[in-house]
Amino acid sequence: MAVTALQADAALLADARLLSWVLMPDHWHGVLQLGSTTSLSRVVNRFKTCTAMRANALLQRKGPLWFQGFHDRALRNELELDRAREYIRMNPVRAGLCERAEDYPYRA
């Protein structure tokens, strides 16, 4: 599944923008900027559905990929946004998956 496919799929994100993300071995973190027409729940549902279908096809498997539900947090200013993006960027380092965040391939 190409990064560009997720970022460019207008049907997936509607008018939301994916600002940063990291795929960890057992979870995914993302920062979304919502638009005015689609709710967070709808964007997350589309994301989970699309990525599960693509991953299952690539892995030649069936069944759920993601747990139900999600955790969200509103970012109210640029400082909170910067902190969230840095947390996401450094998540693979904290987990011991790489020494430098830039070396981790599953992020944007």
CORSUL-V557687 format. One record per pair of residues at least 12 apart in sequence whose ideal C-beta (glycine too) atoms are under 8 Angstrom apart, sorted by sequence separation. I is the first residue (numbers start at 1). GAP is how many residues later the second one is. D is the distance in Angstrom with one decimal. If there is no record, write none. Layout:
BEGIN
I & GAP & D
I & GAP & D
END
This chain:
BEGIN
6 & 12 & 6.8
18 & 12 & 6.1
19 & 12 & 4.4
52 & 12 & 7.0
89 & 12 & 4.8
92 & 12 & 4.0
18 & 13 & 7.5
19 & 13 & 6.8
52 & 13 & 3.8
18 & 14 & 5.9
19 & 14 & 5.6
51 & 14 & 6.9
52 & 14 & 6.1
92 & 14 & 7.9
17 & 15 & 6.9
51 & 15 & 7.7
92 & 15 & 7.1
16 & 16 & 5.1
17 & 16 & 4.4
16 & 17 & 6.4
30 & 17 & 7.9
48 & 17 & 7.5
16 & 18 & 5.0
17 & 18 & 7.5
48 & 18 & 4.6
89 & 18 & 7.0
13 & 19 & 7.7
15 & 19 & 7.9
16 & 19 & 5.3
88 & 19 & 7.5
15 & 20 & 2.8
14 & 21 & 6.5
15 & 21 & 6.5
15 & 22 & 5.1
16 & 22 & 6.0
14 & 23 & 6.1
15 & 23 & 6.1
14 & 24 & 3.8
13 & 25 & 8.0
44 & 26 & 5.1
16 & 27 & 4.9
14 & 28 & 7.3
14 & 29 & 6.4
13 & 30 & 6.1
12 & 31 & 7.9
14 & 32 & 7.6
40 & 32 & 6.0
13 & 33 & 7.5
12 & 34 & 5.2
13 & 34 & 7.7
11 & 35 & 7.3
12 & 35 & 6.2
12 & 38 & 5.2
6 & 41 & 7.9
9 & 41 & 6.9
6 & 44 & 8.0
31 & 44 & 7.3
6 & 45 & 7.4
5 & 49 & 7.7
1 & 50 & 6.8
31 & 50 & 7.1
1 & 53 & 4.8
31 & 53 & 5.4
1 & 54 & 6.6
31 & 54 & 6.0
1 & 57 & 6.7
31 & 57 & 6.6
29 & 58 & 7.6
30 & 58 & 7.5
29 & 59 & 4.7
19 & 62 & 7.7
29 & 62 & 6.1
20 & 64 & 8.0
20 & 65 & 4.8
19 & 66 & 7.0
22 & 66 & 5.0
21 & 67 & 6.8
22 & 67 & 7.2
24 & 67 & 6.2
20 & 68 & 5.3
24 & 68 & 6.9
20 & 69 & 7.1
22 & 69 & 5.2
22 & 70 & 6.4
25 & 70 & 7.9
24 & 71 & 6.4
25 & 72 & 7.6
24 & 73 & 7.6
22 & 82 & 7.2
24 & 82 & 7.8
23 & 83 & 4.0
22 & 84 & 6.5
23 & 84 & 7.2
22 & 85 & 4.2
21 & 86 & 6.6
20 & 87 & 7.6
21 & 87 & 5.6
20 & 88 & 6.3
18 & 90 & 7.6
7 & 101 & 7.2
3 & 105 & 5.5
END
